[in-house]
Amino acid sequence: MELTQPYLDYQAKVNRELELRGNLLVKLIETTDESFVPQRKYPSDAGFDCRARIKESIVIEPGKRACIPLGFGINIPMHHTGDLRPRSGLTKKNGVMAAYGTIDTGYTGEVQANIFNFGDEPFYIEPGDRIAQLVVSPLAKPNKGFLSTIIDAFRTLFKGKANHVATMKLVDELVELERKNSGFGSTGVA
């Protein structure tokens, strides 16, 4: 697959920001409340907690699901993926979990979480509740071994600083590609 110039320009800008400052670019969507910028509770956490951007409580009945907006978009660097994952405490205590979801490099729309209630009781989500976590990690590059990919990713992310952890940087606009906000089945289901 040949990469287009806009794609290469996009990646250069996103990767430059990540490499120079160790920041992932994030934009608030439909809110100005900075608490919706994904955050780590502890510096050693792998995942960034994501909050429900809803105006009022939502009830998810047992065996049902709801798609919940999270209030942000993000630029994922080339050769990385954004993985939306369940929060373990929510699953353990309530039988409720976010479905695993992939945020591709070109997706810049609002990130949303599909929340499933596998429990026996109705589950209430309140505005601002932490309902999912985002983990950004390297992908294996074509024609490269897995170990080489991991080493390259760490060099890009940390510039040789083993103790540096990438953080979120709030921006006014994300770098957009063709995909923009096409998500949840936009490439087909078969």
Backbone as ProteinMPNN parsed JSONL, in Angstrom:
{"seq_chain_A": "MELTQPYLDYQAKVNRELELRGNLLVKLIETTDESFVPQRKYPSDAGFDCRARIKESIVIEPGKRACIPLGFGINIPMHHTGDLRPRSGLTKKNGVMAAYGTIDTGYTGEVQANIFNFGDEPFYIEPGDRIAQLVVSPLAKPNKGFLSTIIDAFRTLFKGKANHVATMKLVDELVELERKNSGFGSTGVA", "coords_chain_A": {"N_chain_A": [[0.84, -1.172, 0.0], [0.636, 2.139, -0.932], [1.597, 5.099, 0.646], [-0.103, 8.171, 1.005], [0.715, 11.664, 0.434], [-0.658, 13.519, 2.207], [-1.159, 11.764, 4.343], [1.427, 11.042, 5.14], [2.363, 13.582, 5.931], [0.631, 14.079, 8.067], [1.376, 12.015, 9.849], [4.012, 12.753, 10.312], [3.701, 15.169, 11.728], [2.22, 14.344, 14.034], [3.936, 12.346, 15.091], [6.223, 13.9, 15.52], [5.397, 15.642, 17.579], [4.956, 13.756, 19.602], [7.504, 12.621, 19.846], [9.158, 14.847, 20.491], [8.02, 15.945, 22.784], [6.806, 13.941, 24.24], [4.062, 13.68, 24.257], [0.662, 12.735, 23.739], [-1.67, 13.793, 21.387], [-4.71, 15.306, 22.158], [-8.138, 16.186, 21.86], [-10.856, 17.997, 23.182], [-14.299, 17.177, 22.808], [-17.481, 18.384, 22.232], [-17.526, 19.439, 24.777], [-16.072, 21.546, 27.315], [-14.862, 20.854, 29.549], [-12.049, 19.972, 31.173], [-11.644, 17.661, 32.605], [-12.345, 15.547, 31.078], [-10.214, 14.88, 29.521], [-8.297, 12.089, 28.981], [-6.822, 10.433, 31.772], [-4.135, 9.193, 33.789], [-4.314, 7.446, 36.824], [-2.177, 6.741, 38.452], [1.327, 7.27, 37.868], [2.547, 4.933, 36.927], [0.561, 3.476, 35.72], [-0.804, 1.612, 32.993], [-3.023, 2.26, 31.49], [-5.125, 5.028, 30.475], [-7.65, 6.586, 32.245], [-11.032, 6.932, 31.198], [-13.846, 9.048, 30.924], [-17.451, 9.201, 31.248], [-19.21, 11.142, 28.99], [-21.939, 12.393, 29.485], [-25.167, 13.895, 29.938], [-27.058, 13.295, 31.833], [-27.982, 10.671, 34.173], [-27.605, 7.288, 33.04], [-29.229, 4.227, 32.565], [-28.332, 0.888, 32.4], [-29.756, -2.011, 31.664], [-29.731, -5.453, 32.893], [-28.035, -7.671, 30.718], [-28.086, -5.921, 28.595], [-26.778, -3.187, 26.533], [-24.989, -0.063, 26.114], [-23.955, 2.722, 24.178], [-21.551, 4.957, 24.969], [-20.518, 8.3, 24.895], [-17.209, 9.71, 25.191], [-16.074, 12.21, 25.285], [-13.719, 13.092, 24.027], [-11.322, 13.301, 21.302], [-8.536, 11.799, 19.611], [-5.135, 11.813, 18.406], [-3.587, 9.11, 17.231], [-0.322, 7.854, 17.12], [1.608, 6.843, 14.2], [2.027, 3.387, 13.496], [1.078, 2.547, 15.928], [-1.549, 1.691, 18.226], [-4.685, 2.616, 19.584], [-6.204, 1.256, 22.256], [-9.292, 0.664, 23.55], [-10.393, -0.362, 26.634], [-11.871, -2.523, 29.185], [-12.435, -1.393, 32.563], [-11.0, -2.929, 35.255], [-11.961, -3.014, 37.934], [-14.609, -2.138, 37.723], [-15.735, -4.203, 36.266], [-15.291, -6.402, 37.982], [-16.694, -5.681, 40.346], [-19.308, -5.042, 39.491], [-20.069, -6.508, 37.24], [-20.043, -5.262, 34.83], [-18.804, -4.095, 31.761], [-16.606, -2.388, 29.481], [-16.611, -2.9, 26.029], [-13.903, -4.277, 24.197], [-12.165, -2.102, 22.08], [-10.796, -0.728, 19.078], [-8.832, 2.053, 18.307], [-8.002, 3.503, 15.479], [-5.159, 4.903, 13.696], [-5.987, 6.959, 11.877], [-8.468, 7.821, 12.847], [-10.308, 10.447, 14.151], [-12.573, 11.268, 15.382], [-15.052, 11.605, 18.056], [-14.24, 9.546, 20.747], [-15.878, 6.619, 21.766], [-17.475, 4.407, 24.079], [-18.616, 1.099, 24.148], [-20.68, -0.168, 26.44], [-21.357, -2.971, 28.338], [-23.739, -4.74, 30.281], [-23.299, -7.373, 32.156], [-24.147, -8.229, 34.516], [-26.554, -8.979, 37.192], [-28.183, -6.977, 38.011], [-29.694, -3.739, 37.339], [-27.526, -1.228, 35.991], [-26.192, 1.885, 36.803], [-24.941, 4.67, 35.148], [-23.295, 7.581, 35.852], [-22.953, 11.1, 35.03], [-19.647, 11.852, 34.081], [-18.518, 9.582, 35.257], [-15.866, 7.178, 35.527], [-15.459, 4.925, 33.048], [-14.099, 3.344, 31.238], [-10.853, 2.412, 29.918], [-7.997, 3.711, 28.208], [-5.419, 2.4, 26.318], [-2.406, 2.998, 24.786], [-0.391, 1.554, 22.422], [2.463, 0.016, 20.732], [2.376, -1.291, 17.364], [3.166, -4.256, 15.466], [5.425, -3.759, 12.866], [5.165, -4.051, 9.287], [7.221, -6.52, 7.753], [9.116, -6.506, 9.777], [10.573, -7.753, 12.741], [8.948, -8.626, 15.837], [10.319, -7.868, 18.222], [12.114, -5.914, 17.248], [10.245, -4.006, 16.471], [9.137, -3.245, 18.955], [11.4, -2.157, 20.21], [11.959, 0.005, 18.453], [9.594, 1.473, 18.843], [9.8, 2.223, 21.545], [12.08, 3.803, 21.379], [11.086, 5.914, 19.83], [8.937, 6.852, 21.441], [10.163, 7.46, 23.935], [12.652, 8.565, 23.516], [15.086, 7.466, 24.396], [14.849, 7.772, 27.122], [14.189, 5.901, 29.66], [12.48, 6.167, 31.822], [10.493, 7.903, 31.126], [7.096, 8.754, 30.612], [4.533, 8.836, 28.285], [2.227, 11.522, 27.976], [-1.034, 13.128, 27.911], [-1.766, 15.798, 25.714], [-3.62, 18.65, 25.535], [-5.205, 19.971, 22.729], [-6.382, 22.413, 20.304], [-7.222, 21.614, 17.774], [-7.253, 18.514, 16.019], [-4.989, 16.646, 13.941], [-6.261, 15.826, 10.88], [-7.267, 13.022, 8.869], [-8.272, 11.029, 5.994], [-10.169, 9.283, 7.128], [-11.305, 10.475, 9.429], [-14.057, 10.9, 11.362], [-15.189, 8.408, 10.991], [-16.245, 5.535, 12.284], [-16.913, 2.526, 14.254], [-17.806, 0.117, 12.592], [-17.546, 1.279, 10.096], [-15.923, 0.389, 8.05], [-17.135, -1.826, 7.132], [-18.937, -4.866, 7.894], [-18.655, -7.447, 7.189]], "CA_chain_A": [[0.0, 0.0, 0.0], [1.41, 3.365, -1.015], [1.094, 6.132, 1.543], [-0.312, 9.464, 0.358], [1.437, 12.763, 1.076], [-1.347, 14.008, 3.412], [-0.971, 10.799, 5.422], [2.801, 11.183, 5.617], [2.429, 14.861, 6.648], [-0.094, 13.852, 9.326], [2.197, 11.202, 10.734], [5.19, 13.527, 10.701], [3.297, 16.125, 12.769], [1.864, 13.614, 15.254], [5.132, 11.704, 15.637], [7.123, 14.948, 15.998], [4.891, 16.07, 18.891], [5.186, 12.671, 20.555], [8.937, 12.452, 20.049], [9.754, 16.014, 21.128], [7.453, 16.3, 24.081], [6.23, 12.789, 24.924], [2.634, 13.933, 24.418], [-0.352, 12.281, 22.799], [-2.542, 14.934, 21.134], [-6.108, 15.012, 22.459], [-9.033, 17.338, 21.713], [-12.174, 17.841, 23.798], [-15.399, 17.219, 21.846], [-18.789, 18.661, 22.841], [-17.361, 19.849, 26.172], [-14.861, 22.314, 27.616], [-14.432, 20.34, 30.848], [-10.781, 19.274, 30.98], [-11.607, 16.362, 33.289], [-12.576, 14.512, 30.069], [-8.932, 14.474, 28.954], [-7.953, 10.837, 29.67], [-5.772, 10.616, 32.775], [-3.675, 8.057, 34.58], [-4.428, 7.648, 38.275], [-0.806, 6.652, 38.933], [2.249, 7.352, 36.731], [2.909, 3.601, 36.431], [-0.591, 2.838, 35.073], [-0.743, 1.428, 31.541], [-4.195, 2.856, 30.854], [-5.667, 6.339, 30.818], [-9.077, 6.479, 32.553], [-11.928, 7.696, 30.325], [-15.082, 9.387, 31.639], [-18.711, 9.271, 30.488], [-19.677, 12.495, 28.671], [-23.398, 12.338, 29.397], [-25.781, 15.003, 30.684], [-27.834, 12.743, 32.945], [-27.751, 9.245, 34.425], [-28.062, 6.29, 32.071], [-29.408, 2.912, 33.175], [-28.14, -0.254, 31.507], [-30.418, -3.177, 32.257], [-28.981, -6.7, 32.729], [-28.059, -8.232, 29.374], [-28.179, -4.847, 27.596], [-25.573, -2.38, 26.349], [-25.182, 1.337, 25.73], [-22.782, 3.366, 23.6], [-21.365, 6.155, 25.783], [-19.458, 9.197, 24.418], [-16.177, 9.937, 26.201], [-15.717, 13.624, 25.338], [-12.427, 13.455, 23.437], [-10.75, 12.658, 20.13], [-7.095, 11.653, 19.841], [-4.267, 11.428, 17.3], [-2.756, 7.947, 17.557], [0.857, 7.872, 16.255], [1.791, 5.768, 13.231], [2.523, 2.111, 14.022], [0.538, 2.376, 17.278], [-2.998, 1.537, 18.287], [-5.353, 3.0, 20.819], [-7.11, 0.171, 22.639], [-10.237, 0.954, 24.617], [-10.504, -1.597, 27.409], [-12.668, -2.428, 30.411], [-11.785, -1.113, 33.847], [-11.144, -4.202, 35.968], [-12.782, -2.869, 39.134], [-16.01, -2.038, 37.306], [-16.151, -5.548, 35.875], [-15.294, -7.275, 39.162], [-17.708, -5.284, 41.329], [-20.662, -4.867, 38.962], [-20.372, -7.309, 36.058], [-20.217, -4.315, 33.727], [-17.514, -3.869, 31.119], [-16.492, -1.768, 28.167], [-16.133, -3.825, 25.002], [-12.614, -3.899, 23.633], [-12.311, -1.357, 20.838], [-9.551, -0.252, 18.497], [-8.824, 3.398, 17.747], [-6.989, 3.512, 14.431], [-4.385, 6.122, 13.52], [-6.699, 8.006, 11.153], [-9.755, 8.187, 13.448], [-10.194, 11.633, 15.002], [-13.879, 11.608, 15.945], [-15.181, 11.378, 19.495], [-14.1, 8.163, 21.183], [-17.063, 6.151, 22.482], [-17.319, 3.08, 24.678], [-19.777, 0.213, 24.233], [-20.7, -0.702, 27.799], [-22.25, -4.118, 28.474], [-24.088, -5.138, 31.648], [-23.384, -8.822, 32.29], [-24.588, -8.483, 35.883], [-27.952, -9.333, 37.442], [-28.896, -5.773, 38.443], [-29.501, -2.564, 36.483], [-26.315, -0.474, 36.317], [-26.36, 3.316, 36.553], [-23.754, 5.457, 34.822], [-23.505, 8.994, 36.159], [-22.061, 11.985, 34.267], [-18.265, 11.92, 34.555], [-18.002, 8.311, 35.785], [-14.796, 6.509, 34.78], [-16.118, 3.706, 32.569], [-13.225, 2.581, 30.341], [-9.482, 2.917, 29.918], [-7.345, 3.754, 26.905], [-4.018, 2.008, 26.317], [-1.766, 3.244, 23.492], [0.747, 0.638, 22.359], [3.002, -0.16, 19.385], [1.984, -2.418, 16.515], [4.256, -4.842, 14.696], [5.533, -3.149, 11.541], [5.357, -5.047, 8.234], [8.596, -6.906, 7.436], [10.016, -6.335, 10.916], [10.279, -8.644, 13.847], [8.232, -8.015, 16.959], [11.263, -7.222, 19.135], [12.571, -4.683, 16.596], [9.135, -3.054, 16.535], [9.052, -2.743, 20.325], [12.565, -1.294, 20.442], [11.716, 1.245, 17.698], [8.511, 2.221, 19.491], [10.327, 2.846, 22.76], [12.974, 4.898, 20.978], [10.237, 7.03, 19.407], [8.167, 7.382, 22.568], [10.912, 7.909, 25.096], [13.931, 9.161, 23.114], [16.156, 6.946, 25.234], [14.589, 8.008, 28.543], [13.385, 4.742, 30.053], [11.494, 6.48, 32.851], [9.515, 8.872, 30.631], [5.791, 8.203, 30.265], [3.777, 9.755, 27.438], [1.057, 12.132, 28.598], [-1.983, 13.73, 26.986], [-1.653, 17.242, 25.523], [-4.867, 19.204, 25.023], [-5.027, 20.842, 21.566], [-7.633, 22.953, 19.756], [-7.593, 20.826, 16.599], [-6.47, 17.317, 15.728], [-4.59, 16.479, 12.552], [-7.274, 14.925, 10.325], [-6.985, 12.21, 7.699], [-9.5, 10.681, 5.271], [-11.128, 8.552, 7.959], [-11.905, 11.46, 10.34], [-14.891, 10.352, 12.436], [-15.838, 7.164, 10.56], [-15.891, 4.46, 13.203], [-17.951, 1.53, 14.549], [-18.334, -0.604, 11.438], [-17.498, 2.078, 8.87], [-15.214, -0.331, 6.999], [-17.926, -3.003, 6.791], [-19.081, -5.857, 8.962], [-18.436, -8.798, 6.655]], "C_chain_A": [[0.886, 1.237, 0.0], [0.779, 4.432, -0.132], [1.001, 7.461, 0.811], [0.443, 10.552, 1.117], [0.692, 13.323, 2.288], [-1.167, 13.071, 4.608], [0.43, 10.927, 6.012], [2.985, 12.484, 6.401], [1.786, 14.741, 8.022], [0.794, 13.108, 10.31], [3.423, 11.959, 11.204], [4.845, 14.49, 11.832], [3.004, 15.415, 14.093], [3.108, 12.997, 15.893], [6.133, 12.724, 16.179], [6.693, 15.415, 17.396], [5.192, 15.009, 19.95], [6.672, 12.548, 20.885], [9.544, 13.619, 20.828], [9.276, 16.205, 22.558], [6.876, 15.115, 24.85], [4.74, 12.925, 25.14], [1.81, 13.243, 23.345], [-1.321, 13.446, 22.634], [-3.993, 14.54, 21.342], [-6.915, 16.302, 22.369], [-10.349, 17.026, 22.411], [-13.247, 17.993, 22.732], [-16.701, 17.384, 22.619], [-18.697, 19.016, 24.325], [-16.129, 20.734, 26.279], [-14.26, 21.857, 28.946], [-13.18, 19.478, 30.677], [-10.678, 17.961, 31.744], [-11.88, 15.216, 32.308], [-11.313, 14.161, 29.289], [-8.535, 13.201, 29.697], [-6.742, 11.027, 30.589], [-5.404, 9.29, 33.422], [-3.849, 8.4, 36.054], [-3.035, 7.663, 38.903], [0.128, 6.693, 37.729], [2.605, 5.995, 36.13], [1.753, 2.886, 35.73], [-0.386, 2.727, 33.566], [-1.861, 2.192, 30.848], [-4.539, 4.236, 31.375], [-7.159, 6.156, 31.08], [-9.885, 7.423, 31.672], [-13.277, 7.853, 31.019], [-16.283, 9.486, 30.699], [-19.112, 10.727, 30.274], [-21.179, 12.417, 28.402], [-23.958, 13.454, 30.269], [-26.571, 14.52, 31.896], [-27.553, 11.252, 33.065], [-28.305, 8.384, 33.298], [-28.156, 4.963, 32.811], [-29.176, 1.861, 32.098], [-28.711, -1.468, 32.229], [-29.555, -4.424, 32.058], [-29.146, -7.249, 31.304], [-28.131, -7.196, 28.265], [-26.855, -4.095, 27.51], [-25.961, -0.949, 26.007], [-23.863, 1.869, 25.18], [-22.65, 4.741, 24.264], [-20.239, 7.017, 25.205], [-18.486, 9.529, 25.553], [-15.619, 11.36, 26.201], [-14.382, 14.014, 24.741], [-12.188, 12.711, 22.13], [-9.249, 12.627, 20.354], [-6.389, 11.347, 18.529], [-3.376, 10.29, 17.782], [-1.554, 7.955, 16.611], [0.906, 6.665, 15.314], [2.437, 4.564, 13.912], [2.155, 1.908, 15.495], [-0.963, 2.141, 17.162], [-3.491, 2.092, 19.614], [-6.356, 1.904, 21.134], [-7.984, 0.624, 23.793], [-10.517, -0.362, 25.324], [-11.417, -1.399, 28.612], [-11.804, -1.978, 31.589], [-12.053, -2.32, 34.74], [-12.038, -4.099, 37.201], [-14.263, -2.81, 38.814], [-16.554, -3.419, 36.942], [-16.28, -6.45, 37.099], [-16.451, -6.957, 40.104], [-19.132, -5.324, 40.798], [-21.028, -5.76, 37.786], [-20.612, -6.453, 34.828], [-18.858, -4.086, 33.092], [-17.649, -3.16, 29.789], [-16.0, -2.84, 27.204], [-14.769, -3.341, 24.519], [-12.861, -3.204, 22.304], [-10.962, -0.845, 20.38], [-9.741, 1.156, 17.959], [-7.667, 3.438, 16.76], [-6.331, 4.881, 14.317], [-5.198, 7.247, 12.89], [-8.0, 8.465, 11.776], [-9.57, 9.363, 14.396], [-11.536, 12.078, 15.564], [-13.905, 11.35, 17.442], [-15.086, 9.886, 19.8], [-15.328, 7.815, 22.019], [-16.799, 4.747, 23.011], [-18.645, 2.339, 24.633], [-19.715, -0.472, 25.588], [-21.767, -1.789, 27.89], [-22.494, -4.414, 29.949], [-24.295, -6.649, 31.66], [-23.868, -9.222, 33.681], [-26.066, -8.816, 35.961], [-28.809, -8.128, 37.811], [-28.733, -4.665, 37.405], [-28.248, -1.807, 36.945], [-26.508, 0.973, 35.896], [-25.006, 3.952, 36.26], [-24.11, 6.915, 35.053], [-22.578, 9.849, 35.292], [-20.666, 12.042, 34.906], [-17.712, 10.65, 35.157], [-16.878, 7.777, 34.9], [-15.319, 5.138, 34.357], [-15.251, 2.835, 31.664], [-11.806, 3.097, 30.54], [-8.902, 2.798, 28.519], [-5.878, 3.395, 27.082], [-3.483, 2.232, 24.907], [-0.503, 2.402, 23.453], [1.207, 0.456, 20.918], [2.429, -1.386, 18.687], [3.231, -3.006, 15.874], [4.255, -4.204, 13.313], [5.699, -4.256, 10.501], [6.851, -5.278, 7.99], [9.589, -6.637, 8.568], [9.616, -7.328, 11.99], [9.625, -7.894, 14.994], [9.186, -7.262, 17.885], [11.787, -5.918, 18.543], [11.504, -3.609, 16.652], [9.038, -2.433, 17.919], [10.207, -1.785, 20.614], [12.392, 0.036, 19.723], [10.657, 2.106, 18.372], [9.015, 2.915, 20.75], [11.289, 3.975, 22.428], [12.167, 6.126, 20.578], [9.544, 7.664, 20.599], [9.038, 8.05, 23.623], [12.244, 8.569, 24.767], [15.063, 8.75, 24.055], [15.956, 7.152, 26.722], [13.648, 6.92, 29.043], [12.311, 5.079, 31.075], [10.44, 7.48, 32.378], [8.219, 8.169, 30.238], [5.045, 9.24, 29.441], [2.555, 10.263, 28.193], [0.149, 12.704, 27.519], [-1.735, 15.236, 26.922], [-2.937, 17.729, 24.873], [-4.559, 20.173, 23.89], [-6.39, 21.322, 21.081], [-8.139, 22.136, 18.577], [-6.684, 19.613, 16.489], [-6.059, 17.347, 14.266], [-5.539, 15.454, 11.951], [-6.788, 14.236, 9.062], [-8.302, 11.87, 7.03], [-10.565, 10.088, 6.182], [-11.931, 9.479, 8.869], [-12.719, 10.787, 11.43], [-15.667, 9.115, 12.011], [-15.357, 6.021, 11.45], [-17.032, 3.484, 13.351], [-18.573, 0.927, 13.292], [-18.241, 0.147, 10.128], [-16.75, 1.389, 7.737], [-15.931, -1.615, 6.601], [-17.961, -3.993, 7.935], [-18.852, -7.277, 8.47], [-17.031, -8.96, 6.156]], "O_chain_A": [[1.781, 1.367, 0.835], [-0.435, 4.639, -0.165], [1.918, 7.837, 0.08], [0.772, 10.387, 2.292], [1.323, 13.585, 3.312], [-1.037, 13.525, 5.745], [0.601, 10.921, 7.231], [3.678, 12.5, 7.419], [2.319, 15.235, 9.016], [0.945, 13.518, 11.46], [3.833, 11.83, 12.358], [5.607, 14.617, 12.79], [3.484, 15.834, 15.146], [3.309, 13.114, 17.101], [6.814, 12.463, 17.172], [7.528, 15.564, 18.288], [5.629, 15.329, 21.056], [7.053, 12.392, 22.046], [10.356, 13.405, 21.728], [10.051, 16.585, 23.436], [6.491, 15.272, 26.009], [4.194, 12.361, 26.088], [2.214, 13.177, 22.184], [-1.753, 14.031, 23.627], [-4.459, 13.553, 20.771], [-6.442, 17.372, 22.752], [-10.898, 15.934, 22.259], [-13.127, 18.841, 21.847], [-16.989, 16.623, 23.542], [-19.686, 18.906, 25.05], [-15.243, 20.676, 25.427], [-13.265, 22.415, 29.408], [-13.242, 18.389, 30.107], [-9.716, 17.217, 31.551], [-11.677, 14.051, 32.646], [-11.333, 13.236, 28.476], [-8.441, 13.219, 30.924], [-5.77, 11.692, 30.229], [-6.235, 8.396, 33.581], [-3.561, 9.52, 36.475], [-2.744, 8.485, 39.772], [-0.237, 6.198, 36.662], [2.932, 5.914, 34.946], [1.946, 1.793, 35.197], [0.146, 3.642, 32.938], [-1.674, 2.713, 29.749], [-4.29, 4.574, 32.533], [-7.869, 5.625, 30.225], [-9.485, 8.561, 31.428], [-13.787, 6.912, 31.626], [-16.146, 9.811, 29.52], [-19.33, 11.465, 31.235], [-21.625, 12.38, 27.255], [-23.312, 13.902, 31.215], [-26.732, 15.253, 32.872], [-26.96, 10.647, 32.172], [-29.325, 8.703, 32.688], [-27.27, 4.615, 33.591], [-29.754, 1.934, 31.014], [-28.205, -1.888, 33.27], [-28.728, -4.454, 31.147], [-30.251, -7.284, 30.763], [-28.229, -7.564, 27.094], [-25.937, -4.326, 28.297], [-27.106, -0.664, 25.658], [-22.789, 1.508, 25.66], [-23.535, 5.586, 24.132], [-19.12, 6.531, 25.037], [-18.877, 9.618, 26.717], [-14.774, 11.685, 27.035], [-13.941, 15.15, 24.919], [-12.759, 11.65, 21.88], [-8.738, 13.356, 21.203], [-6.957, 10.707, 17.644], [-2.514, 10.486, 18.638], [-1.745, 8.053, 15.399], [0.328, 5.614, 15.593], [3.285, 4.712, 14.791], [2.839, 1.184, 16.218], [-1.559, 2.373, 16.11], [-2.796, 2.038, 20.628], [-7.267, 1.656, 20.345], [-7.49, 0.93, 24.878], [-10.84, -1.362, 24.682], [-11.705, -0.271, 29.013], [-10.587, -2.168, 31.591], [-13.207, -2.689, 34.957], [-12.804, -5.022, 37.477], [-15.083, -3.366, 39.545], [-17.691, -3.756, 37.271], [-17.264, -7.176, 37.237], [-17.113, -7.867, 40.604], [-20.066, -5.605, 41.548], [-22.186, -5.774, 37.369], [-21.302, -6.868, 33.896], [-17.865, -3.904, 33.797], [-18.641, -3.3, 29.074], [-15.084, -3.598, 27.523], [-14.518, -2.139, 24.443], [-13.671, -3.661, 21.498], [-10.085, -0.561, 21.197], [-10.702, 1.424, 17.237], [-6.5, 3.41, 17.151], [-6.872, 5.886, 14.779], [-5.101, 8.39, 13.336], [-8.598, 9.42, 11.283], [-8.773, 9.294, 15.332], [-11.631, 13.15, 16.161], [-12.907, 10.928, 18.027], [-15.77, 9.07, 19.183], [-15.765, 8.597, 22.864], [-15.997, 3.999, 22.452], [-19.677, 2.878, 25.03], [-18.808, -1.26, 25.854], [-22.931, -1.559, 27.563], [-21.575, -4.348, 30.766], [-25.336, -7.145, 31.23], [-23.985, -10.409, 33.988], [-26.749, -8.922, 34.942], [-30.03, -8.245, 37.913], [-27.746, -4.647, 36.67], [-27.951, -1.754, 38.138], [-26.933, 1.254, 34.775], [-24.052, 3.795, 37.021], [-25.098, 7.421, 34.52], [-21.526, 9.373, 34.865], [-20.529, 12.253, 36.111], [-16.542, 10.62, 35.539], [-16.927, 7.906, 33.677], [-15.593, 4.287, 35.204], [-15.627, 1.704, 31.354], [-11.582, 4.087, 31.236], [-9.264, 1.907, 27.749], [-5.174, 4.002, 27.889], [-4.043, 1.716, 23.941], [0.354, 2.511, 24.33], [0.445, 0.707, 19.984], [2.054, -2.373, 19.32], [4.247, -2.321, 15.752], [3.213, -4.117, 12.663], [6.304, -5.288, 10.791], [7.644, -4.337, 8.018], [10.791, -6.551, 8.32], [8.446, -7.69, 12.116], [9.74, -6.673, 15.101], [8.893, -6.137, 18.289], [11.894, -4.919, 19.254], [11.811, -2.434, 16.856], [8.874, -1.219, 18.043], [10.003, -0.721, 21.198], [12.646, 1.089, 20.308], [10.804, 3.324, 18.462], [8.686, 4.076, 20.99], [11.314, 4.994, 23.119], [12.517, 7.249, 20.941], [9.561, 8.886, 20.75], [8.676, 9.103, 24.148], [12.904, 9.087, 25.667], [15.887, 9.572, 24.456], [16.807, 6.75, 27.515], [12.434, 7.018, 28.863], [11.325, 4.351, 31.188], [9.573, 7.866, 33.162], [8.245, 7.113, 29.606], [4.934, 10.396, 29.849], [1.928, 9.524, 28.952], [0.524, 12.756, 26.347], [-1.519, 15.877, 27.951], [-3.301, 17.276, 23.789], [-3.754, 21.09, 24.054], [-7.419, 20.726, 21.398], [-9.347, 21.981, 18.399], [-5.5, 19.673, 16.821], [-6.707, 17.998, 13.447], [-5.624, 14.331, 12.447], [-6.005, 14.791, 8.291], [-9.35, 12.365, 7.445], [-11.751, 10.373, 6.012], [-13.13, 9.27, 9.053], [-12.152, 10.168, 12.33], [-16.699, 8.801, 12.605], [-14.203, 5.6, 11.371], [-18.032, 3.598, 12.642], [-19.73, 1.199, 12.971], [-18.804, -0.301, 9.129], [-16.921, 1.76, 6.576], [-15.401, -2.407, 5.823], [-17.118, -3.961, 8.831], [-18.858, -8.215, 9.268], [-16.667, -10.032, 5.673]]}, "name": "protein", "num_of_chains": 1, "seq": "MELTQPYLDYQAKVNRELELRGNLLVKLIETTDESFVPQRKYPSDAGFDCRARIKESIVIEPGKRACIPLGFGINIPMHHTGDLRPRSGLTKKNGVMAAYGTIDTGYTGEVQANIFNFGDEPFYIEPGDRIAQLVVSPLAKPNKGFLSTIIDAFRTLFKGKANHVATMKLVDELVELERKNSGFGSTGVA"}
